[in-house]
Amino acid sequence: MKATLQLLVLILLGYTSLAYGAGSESAKMSPAMIAFLSFLALFLVSQLLPGVVLLWSMLKELFTPGKMKRSAAVTGKPSRLP
């Protein structure tokens, strides 16, 4: 176990120079990466908006005072359709 951990530490220390050696040339984003991130942002926003609307309507119904609707099981009367 100790030998495995020592080997792991040596491997990680060996790769740190590669991680810090990357210059600003690799920091440029390709058009494919920009398109992917744009698609990801569009997906997140398209999922966020309906969730916010649903949460808003749920909180509005929860905190607005008004008449409570009774179901047919509580009142004992069958509901009639118009």
VENCORQUI-V660593 format. One line per field, one symbol per residue. ss: DSSP state (A for helix, B for strand, O for the rest). phi: phi as a letter, one per 20 degrees, with the letter a starting at -180 (. if undefined). burial: I if it has 16 or more other C-alpha atoms within 10 Angstrom, else O. Layout:
BEGIN
ss=???
phi=???
burial=???
END
This chain:
BEGIN
ss=OAAAAAAAAAAAAAAAAAAAOOOAAAAOOOAAAAAAAAAAAAAAAAAAAAAAAAAAAAAAAAAOOOOOOOOAAAAOOOOOOO
phi=.fffffffffffffeffffeefeffeefefffffffffffffffffefffffffffffffffdefrfeeeeffeendfedef
burial=OOOOOOOOOOOOOOOOOOOOOOOOOOOOOOOOOOOOOOOOOOOOOOOOOOOOOOOOOOOOOOOOOOOOOOOOOOOOOOOOOO
END
